Amino acid sequence: MKTRMIGALAALALLGACSTATDQNASAGAGAATTATGPRPGSQEDLVANVGDRVFFAFDSSAVRADQRPTLERQAAWMGRFPQVQVTVEGHADERGTREYNLALGQRRANAARDVLVAGGVAAARINTISYGKDRPAALGSNEESWAQNRRAVTVVR
């Protein structure tokens, strides 16, 4: 009888330990990037889901297109709601052209996106820029559809 009682208590202790470990794992991951109701406010996931993190450019251009400006304006408003957030704007280019040319073009695109954010009220000190040129394509392929996806500026929360 004592053996059964000890076995039962050991089983309960084991089950209790398992549920505690599961509860701790669940609460450890709860605040990481998302909550039960959606992305953590002020996170990269929040920016992507609720505002949009990228704008696209015409071929061989660093001018922010009129149809892309609202995304940057929403980003500026979003950054106004989260004054602690700092971002890096990454400039990208498609595969055509030399590496040096595309690095310069990507930098001009990142700067153009930054300028719209600053005009929208974001302090310039909160924004870094970097160019990846053609080194980090979003879409693989040598066609207009892929190139259009690669001519972009992406805002990334730091």
Secondary structure, 3 states (H helix, E strand, C coil): CHHHHHHHHHHHHHHHHHHHHHHHHHHHHHCCCEECCEECCCCHHHHHHHCCCEEECCCCCCCCCCCCHHHHHHHHHHHHHCCCCCEEEEEECCCCCCHHHHHHHHHHHHHHHHHHHHHCCCCHHHEEEEEEECCCCCCCCCCHHHHHHHCEEEEEEC
